[in-house]
Amino acid sequence: MSRVSTLPAEIDAAPMGDGLASAGAPVDATPVPSGVAAQPMGLRQAITHDVVHGVPEAVSSLMRTIIVALFVLTFVTQPMVIPSESMEHTLLVGDFLLMNRSELAPAGIWRRILPYGSVQRGEIVTFHSPLNAKEYLVKRVIGLPGDRLRIDGNQVWINGQPLDEPYATFEPVAGNPYLDRFPAKVYSDPGVEPGWWKQMQQLTQNGELVIPQGDYFMMGDNRNHSRDSRYWGFVTRNQIIARPLVIYFSLSRPSRTDMQQASDDKLGHESDLSAHFKGFARWKRILHVVH
């Protein structure tokens, strides 16, 4: 009868390792002493381990956050604050805006990647000032390339048709012949840029201003208190950079014009703390979508 030989007991106690061994390699049959536990890591060793492994990971995470934030602020959104009354009551002094830069950025390599769109009549846009490229202005698009524009009193005419403007406001002011009949034939307002005046005369045909290709005519909603294209001329497509998206905060700031403000824009005069808290900001305007 054939006999089945049994392996020594020491082999059963040998560590398995990763389960791979080369053929013919000797098997370490040394028994593992019982009752032996892993030595706990000391406080100093633990701190050193966390520093060595944690700092690079934290720096890497911080760099990723910074890169994403810079990308968003450069190509997607940008915060701004309204400093003047030219867009009342659509935008008030003290409104903090989040700008959408993902649609109106100038032409370039990013236009092939991000979903940029075209400029539409009646929308509010942010652009570089034609007088100072470092300054940003917020106005409404009134005239598009190729349009024939004229203004008769408070009425804007585009290509012979009256433009419906429910957003426009007109505070009573002294008469201004330059604004009442635009484009004007007489240089009567010293606030008009001389270079723009000469260009305007060259582009006026039959009492209408012909807007060149690639240029846009901008106006503020507060028509009698807005320095806009009537004073300094056209805005090129490459100067337009963003659309106001939402008012994310609004500080209560008095208007230098004497326009009647909405009820939620009035500053509180009570002495109690809650009244001062309510008057600190225009709470009803927060998260208001701009249009």
ABEGO torsion letter per residue (X at the ends): XBBBBBBBAAAAABBAEAGBBBBGBBBBABBBBBGBBBBBBBAAAAAAAAAAAAAAAAAAAAAAAAAAAAAAAAAABBBBBBABAAAOAABBBGBBBBBBAAAABBBEAAAAABBBBBBBBGBBBBBBBAABAABBBBBBBABBBGBBBBBBEABBBBGGBBBBBAABBBBBBBBBAAAABOBBABBABAABBAAAAAAAAAABBGGBBBBBBGBBBBBBABAAABBBAAAAEBBBAAABABBBABBABBBBBBBABABBBBAAABBBABABAAAAAAAABBAAABGBBBX
